[in-house]
Amino acid sequence: MSKTLKHETKADYLLEKGLHIIWSKGYNGTSVNDIVKAADVPKGSFYFYFDSKEDFAIKALRKYFDMQFGTALGILHDSEVSSPKQRLLNFYEHRIDVVKEELECKMGCMGCNLSNEMSEHNDNIREAILTLHNKVKNEIVAVGLEAQRLGEVEADMDVEAMVSFLEDAGKGAMTTMKEMKSAEPIDNVMKMTKLLFLK
């Protein structure tokens, strides 16, 4: 099927309407009926644009990462800020501000949510999440290495290992944040980021 602009626009509309449902209710808690009802389209239309609910979830994840990390990655690579260490600080602070202010510590990360739910049960979704997380991590590592070359990060630090550790800590903090309904876990991650990585 050729992907015309009209097709892409309609598929994007369905993703926009269904994304927040699957984000808040989870994969197993969301039905195709929930998605088409939110979009006010016939159920048959869903399968014209998506092969399956799994296909929808993977494309919704990609849209989510574009939405959530587009601005953040712009901050990470902001050419007007010459210090890579400052760009890293700005990047991490922006991410935490979004979670605290826009999402009110309730939604968490859609990627983390679906990873916790689906990684043991669906390799396609697991691999899609891993690919997206690694893309973000690699962008952070690149700027961390730039900061290290300029002497802004300790010369003997394993930047890739540190970034992986902080990203893993952030994922865990997202889960605890939802349990506590408090920003304290992600604030702690930011505190340790400054203490261990960007001191």
N, C-alpha and C positions, 0 to 999 in steps of 0.2 A: 504494500500500500504506500503510495507516494505521500510524503508528509508536507502537505500544503500549509500555508500560513494559517488558514482557517482551522485546520486540524490541530496545529500546534497551539493556537490560541484556546481552543476548546479543551484540549488536554491540560493545559496550564490552569484553566479555570477550575477543572475538576480537582487538580492537585491542590490548588489554593483552598478550596472548600473542604477537601478531605484531610489535608495535612494536619490541621489542629485537632481533628477528631482522633486520628491514629496516634498523635503525639500525647494526647491526654488520656485516651482509653486503652492504648496499647494495640498491638497487632491482633491478638486473639479477641480483644474486646470490641473491635471494630468490624462491622460487616460491610459488604458492598452496598447493601440497602442503606446503611447509615450515610455512606459517601454520596450516593445519588440523591438521597433525600435532602442532604445539605446543599447540594448543587441544583436541586429541583430539575433533574433530568430523568428520563426513563432508564430503567436498569440496563436495558439492551445497549444503550449508548456507552455505558462504562466499558463494555467489551469491544467496542469499536476503537477505543483509544488506548486500552490497556489489555494485555494478554491475560492477566490474572490479578488477584489482590496482592500477590507477591510482587509482581511487576510494578503495580501502583506504589507499594511501600518503598521499593528501591528508588523509584523516580521521586517520590515524596522526600526521601532522605537527601537526595541530591539537591532538591529545591531548598530544603531546610538549611543545608550547609551553605548554599549560595546566599540565602537570606541572613543567616546568623554570622557568617564569617566573611562575607564580602566587605563590609565596612571595617571589620577587625583587621583583615589582611591589608586593606588600604592604609590603616594606621601603622601596621608593622613595616610597611615599605614606603612610608611618607618621605618623599625626597626633600621636603623642607626641613626635616629634622635630621641633622647630620650625625648625631650620636646614635649608633645602633642600640646601645644600652637603654637610652631614653625611649627609643621606639619600642623596645621590648616591654619596658615598664608601662608605656601608654597602651600597648596591646593587651597586656594582662589586666590592667585596670579597667579598660573598656569592656572586656569580656565579663568581668565580675559585676560591673555596673549594670550591664544588660540583664543578667540573671537577677540581680537584686531589685532593680527598678522596673524593668519592663515585664519580667516574668514573675515578680513578687515571690521568688523562692518557692514557687509551687510546681512549675512545669518541669524543671530540670532540663537536661539536654536530651533532645529526641533521639540522637544517636546512642547515648548511654542507656536510655530507657529501653529502646528496642534491642540493644546488645544484651542487656540483662535478661530480657524476655526470650529472645529468639536464637542466640548464638549456639545453643546446644541442639536446636531443632531445625534450623534452616541455614545451610551453608551459603546460599546465594545472598541472603540478607546479611549474614555475618561478614562475608567477604566485601560486600558493598560498604558496610560501616567501617571495616578495617582500612579499606582503600581511602575513604574520605578522612578518617582520623590521621592516617599516615601522611596524607597530602598536607594537612595543617601542621602536623609535627615537623615535617621536613622544611616547611617555610620558616618555622621558629628556629630550628637548628641552624639554618643558613644565616640568619641574622645574629644568632648567638656566636657563631664562628667569626662573623665579621667583627663583632664586639671584642672577641678574644684577640683577633689580629691587631686591633687598635689598643690593646692593653686595658680595656674596660671590664673584661672578665678574666679571672685568674688563668694564667698560662697553662697550669697543670690540670685544669678541670676537663673532664670528659663531657663536653657540651651535649653530645647526643644522648648520653646516659642520663644527664641531669634533666634535659627536656622531657625525655621519656618518663622519668620518675615523677616530674611535676604534672605531666598530662595524666598519668595514672592516678596520682593523688587527687587531681581535680575531678576525675570521673567518680572516684569513691566519695568525694565531698558532695557531689551532686546528689547521690543517693541519701547520704546522711542529712543533707539540707532538707530534703523532702520529708524525711522521717521527723526531724525536729521542727520543721516549718520555721527555720531560722537561717540567717546568712552566716552564722558563726563558722560552720565548716569551710566555706569558700573564703571567708576572711582569713582563716588560719592558713589556707593554701597560699594566699597572697602574701601573708606575713613571712612564711617560710621561703617563698620565691625570692623575696627581697633579702632574706637573711642568708640563704644558701647560694643563690645564683647571681643576683644582681646587687650585691652588697657594695 
